[in-house]
């Protein structure tokens, strides 16, 4: 059974106040998913410390990197589709107008 997780913890933003806890919270979740859930965990942003990847509290992440990582998690290429996929995000939550792209949801149960 393939189980994949993407754990994102962003402390640094170019035009917003620096946050203290997202990277640490994300790393704690990553370790729990790996140890108890047997997930293959991808971290963003990541840094190699003592030969192990950890969520990097100092690094900024571009929006395109986040979009690509989420797409790769839920729509992976090839036949290695996970049975379970988990996304964890900690950081500033900024809304983006999607325009009419999702207007079909207005007439569905997703209200």
PyMOL commands that set and color helices and strands:
alter all, ss='L'
color gray80, all
select helices_A, chain A and resi 22-37+63-74+103-107
alter helices_A, ss='H'
color red, helices_A
select strands_A, chain A and resi 3-9+40-44+46-49+52-55+84-90
alter strands_A, ss='S'
color yellow, strands_A
deselect
rebuild
show_as cartoon
